[in-house]
Amino acid sequence: DVSQRRFAGACGQYRQRDVILHLTGGGFFAHTIASDLPYLLDWSASTGAVVICPEYALLPEHTFPRALEQIFDVYSALVDGVDLGFQVNRVIVTGESAGGNL
């Protein structure tokens, strides 16, 4: 029974995990994750955090503030306890270029 297991940092039945919410760059016209992967994998391996890189609406099909609203929705879901199979402990937000702007 999972509910009776004791996990390090456990709260309830799910293990707690930190999340790195990484927003890719690309000038709001493209998502450029390839150059980000090496350090995101290093961060995850060294911290045990789960890395989430959501795609967001791009120009010219979408205009401001659509991408910002989408990222806010993702962040809100994480802090409000969306079921990911673990309990979110902390959310660390990072971003490159356009993603850093968001």
Backbone as a ProteinNet text record, in pm:
[ID]
protein_1_A
[PRIMARY]
DVSQRRFAGACGQYRQRDVILHLTGGGFFAHTIASDLPYLLDWSASTGAVVICPEYALLPEHTFPRALEQIFDVYSALVDGVDLGFQVNRVIVTGESAGGNL
[TERTIARY]
85	0	89.3	77.4	159.9	138.6	16.7	-12.6	60	109	178.8	330.6	381.7	525.5	574.1	697.4	760	868.5	852.9	952.3	1022.8	1149.9	1222.3	1152.5	1114.7	1046.1	902.1	845.9	709.8	607.2	500.7	388.5	264.3	185.6	73.5	124.9	65.2	107	210.2	237.3	331.1	463.2	568.7	700.5	705.5	769.6	785.8	904	888.5	995.9	996.1	1114.8	1126.5	1106.7	1058.4	1036.8	1114.8	1189.6	1251.5	1161.8	1094.4	1007.5	1093.4	1136.4	1227.8	1153.2	1171.1	1105	1209.8	1190.8	1288.9	1289.8	1402.2	1414.3	1369.4	1392	1356.2	1288.3	1299.5	1245.4	1095.3	1024.1	877.5	832.2	928	894.8	923.6	1004.6	1043.2	1080.1	1080.8	1127.4	1263.7	1366.1	1501.5	1551.9	1517.2	1553.2	1685.1	1730.2	1848	1969.9	1995.2	2113.2	2093.8	1970.9	1941.8	1953.5	1937.7	1931	2051.6	2175.6	2288.4	2283.5	2258.5	2257.5	2128.4	2017.2	1894.3	1910	1973.3	1998.6	2094.3	2196.6	2288.4	2215.4	2130.8	2055.6	1966.9	1899.1	1810.1	1888.3	2000.6	2081.1	2140.8	2185.2	2251	2153.4	2030.6	1932.9	1820.3	1800.8	1687.2	1556.2	1562.5	1441.1	1390.2	1262.1	1196.8	1200.7	1242.4	1246.7	1122.7	1052.5	935.4	963.2	951.1	973.8	847.3	752	627.5	646.7	576.5	572.1	467.8	489.9	395.4	364.9	256.3	209.3	315.7	330.9	434.7	373.7	455.2	420.5	435.5	371.1	270.8	128.9	112	-23.7	-89.2	-8	-60.3	10.3	-60.7	-3.9	-0.5	74.3	79.7	-61.2	-102	-26.7	-49.7	-85.1	-121.3	-13.6	112.5	219.8	233.5	226.7	236.7	122.7	2.7	-113.1	-93.8	-42.1	-19.6	83.3	191.7	294.7	240.7	162.5	99.9	10.5	-64.4	-151.2	-70.5	42.6	128.3	182.9	237	291.1	182.3	64.9	-45.3	-82.8	-88.5	-121.2	-17.2	109.3	214.7	201.7	181.3	173.3	39.1	-62.6	-193.3	-208.4	-104.6	-107	-158.9	-134.6	-173.4	-111.4	-185.2	-138.2	-38.5	87.8	195	256	197.1	253.6	353.3	369.4	450.8	394.5	429.6	384.5	493	454.5	549.3	590.3	719.9	773.4	800.5	894	927	928.5	898.9	906.2	1016.4	1115.7	1224.6	1201.9	1186.4	1157	1285.2	1317.5	1434.3	1390.6	1470.4	1436.9	1553.8	1552.3	1651.8	1586.2	1646.8	1603.2	1454.7	1373.7	1229.5	1165.9	1211	1159.1	1192.4	1311.1	1347.8	1261.9	1219.3	1131	994.9	947.1	818.3	826.1
-118.3	0	124.4	206.1	324.9	423.5	434.9	534.7	504.2	380.8	346.6	355.5	376.8	389	523.7	526.4	650.4	689.3	803.1	855.9	972.9	991	1109.1	1233.3	1321.9	1444.2	1419.7	1308	1275.1	1358.3	1387.3	1458.9	1393.8	1325.8	1252.2	1126.8	1090.1	966.7	989	1112.2	1140.7	1194.4	1158.8	1213.4	1359.2	1443.8	1583.3	1597	1679.5	1707	1855.5	1910.2	2046.3	2041.7	2151.2	2161.4	2281.3	2258.7	2367.9	2393.8	2507.2	2547.9	2634.2	2574.8	2644.9	2691.7	2818.8	2879.1	2904.8	2841.4	2849	2985.5	3013.7	3135.8	3111.1	3209.9	3196.8	3320	3430.2	3556	3559	3472.4	3459.5	3406.9	3362.6	3307	3157.6	3105.6	2964.4	2922.3	2789.7	2734.7	2671.4	2716.8	2666.7	2598.6	2471.1	2399.3	2323.4	2293.7	2208.5	2259.4	2387.7	2440.9	2445.5	2436	2439.5	2301.4	2196.1	2061.3	2021.4	2048.3	2002.9	2056.1	2186	2235.6	2200.8	2185.6	2142.8	2000.7	1914	1777.5	1778.2	1863.4	1875.9	1924.3	2026.9	2079.1	1971.2	1896.8	1792.3	1683.2	1641.5	1536	1580.3	1704.5	1749.5	1789	1824	1867.4	1768.1	1675	1583.5	1646.5	1767.2	1838.2	1784.5	1796.9	1764.2	1890	1876.5	1990.6	1987.1	2097.6	2112.9	2230.4	2205.7	2309.3	2322.3	2400.5	2411.8	2494	2453.9	2538.1	2645.6	2761.3	2871	2927.7	3002.7	3058.2	3148.8	3137.7	3212.2	3312.8	3413.9	3510.4	3445.2	3484.7	3591	3542	3408.4	3355.4	3405.8	3434.3	3478.5	3607.5	3692.3	3820	3826.9	3924.9	3950.3	3980.2	3926	3856.4	3706	3643.6	3502.1	3412.6	3426.6	3341.9	3360.6	3483.1	3511.6	3445.1	3450.3	3386.8	3235.3	3176.2	3031	2990.8	3066.2	3034.8	3056.2	3159.8	3181.8	3063.9	3010.7	2894.8	2772.7	2749.2	2635.1	2653.2	2770.9	2799.1	2782.1	2837.3	2827.2	2682	2601.6	2460.1	2390.1	2424.3	2363.3	2399.9	2526.5	2567.5	2530.6	2507.6	2468.6	2318.3	2241.3	2097.7	2009	2044	1956.2	1817.9	1711.7	1575.3	1533.2	1527.8	1484.9	1352.4	1290.1	1169.1	1198.2	1323	1367.2	1499.8	1538.2	1666.7	1770.5	1881.5	1988.1	2055.2	2059.3	2123.7	2270.5	2297.8	2435.2	2442.4	2560.1	2584.3	2687.8	2649	2738.2	2777.1	2904.9	2950.8	3003.5	2949.4	2994.4	3020.2	3095.7	3120.4	3178.6	3155.2	3207.2	3307.3	3420.1	3520	3551.4	3519.2	3547.7	3477.4	3355.5	3282.9	3352.1	3411.9	3487.9	3612.4	3666.7	3782.5	3746.4	3626.4	3583.6	3567.4
0	0	0	-102.9	-118.7	-5.4	43.8	147.4	277.9	298.3	421.6	408.2	287	268.3	318.5	363.7	410.7	311.3	250.2	157.3	223	189.1	238.2	185.8	274.6	233.6	194.6	235.1	193.2	267.9	200.2	258.7	200.9	281.7	226.8	158	45.6	-21	-131	-168.4	-276	-222.7	-289.9	-257.6	-302.3	-224.4	-261.9	-356.8	-459.3	-554.7	-585.1	-602.2	-653.3	-804.1	-859.5	-1003.9	-1056.2	-1163.9	-1237.5	-1357.5	-1356.7	-1467	-1558.9	-1670	-1760.4	-1884.8	-1917.1	-2032.6	-2139.9	-2253.7	-2361	-2427.7	-2492.9	-2571.2	-2713.8	-2797.9	-2938.7	-2992.8	-2921.9	-2971.7	-2987.7	-2915.5	-2925	-3061.2	-3147.2	-3277.9	-3285.7	-3194.8	-3196.4	-3055	-3030.3	-2903.9	-2929.4	-2860	-2880.7	-2753.6	-2739.1	-2617.1	-2630.8	-2752.6	-2771.5	-2695.8	-2699.7	-2630.3	-2479.1	-2431.9	-2288.6	-2223.2	-2302.2	-2245.7	-2161.5	-2204.1	-2120.7	-1977.3	-1958.8	-1821.2	-1748.4	-1820	-1753.1	-1698.7	-1776.2	-1729.2	-1610.2	-1614.9	-1501.3	-1376.9	-1392.4	-1278.1	-1217.7	-1303.6	-1255.2	-1182.1	-1241.6	-1180.2	-1046.7	-1038.9	-915.7	-805.3	-840.9	-739.7	-715.8	-808.7	-798.8	-841.4	-895.8	-936.7	-1071.1	-1089.4	-1216.4	-1302	-1427.2	-1518.2	-1607.5	-1612.4	-1699.6	-1792.5	-1922.6	-2025.1	-2109.4	-2066.1	-2141.3	-2269	-2372.5	-2492.5	-2468.4	-2526.8	-2513	-2650.5	-2659.2	-2786.2	-2847.6	-2978.1	-3049.9	-3146.2	-3178.2	-3282	-3418.2	-3522.1	-3528.7	-3504.5	-3484.3	-3465.1	-3337.9	-3236.4	-3107.8	-3067.1	-2998.6	-2955.6	-2803.1	-2753.9	-2611.5	-2560.9	-2449.6	-2345.9	-2344.4	-2457.5	-2458.6	-2398.4	-2437.8	-2384.2	-2233.2	-2187.9	-2044.9	-1967.7	-2022	-1957.5	-1949.5	-2056.7	-2055.6	-1950.3	-1942.5	-1843.8	-1702.6	-1682.3	-1551.8	-1515.4	-1611.9	-1586.5	-1545.8	-1612.4	-1578.2	-1436.6	-1408.7	-1275.2	-1168.5	-1193.4	-1097.4	-1070.9	-1176.4	-1159.4	-1072.2	-1092.7	-1011.4	-864.3	-834.5	-693.7	-630.5	-713.3	-660	-643.1	-682.3	-653.8	-764.7	-890.5	-1000	-976.1	-1009.2	-983.6	-1090.4	-1051.4	-1141	-1096.2	-995	-939.5	-828.6	-794.7	-683.1	-636.4	-515.5	-462.5	-488.7	-548.9	-578.1	-447.5	-423.9	-304.2	-332.4	-422.9	-462	-613.8	-666.6	-810.2	-832.3	-909.7	-945.9	-1091.6	-1120.2	-1255.9	-1319.2	-1437.3	-1513	-1655.7	-1728	-1867.9	-1944.7	-2073.3	-2164.7	-2256.6	-2274.4	-2373.3	-2357.2	-2457.2	-2450	-2330.1	-2302.3	-2186.6	-2055.7	-2048.1	-1929.1	-1914.6	-2025.1	-2024.2	-1965.1	-1996.8	-1942.2	-1792
[MASK]
++++++++++++++++++++++++++++++++++++++++++++++++++++++++++++++++++++++++++++++++++++++++++++++++++++++

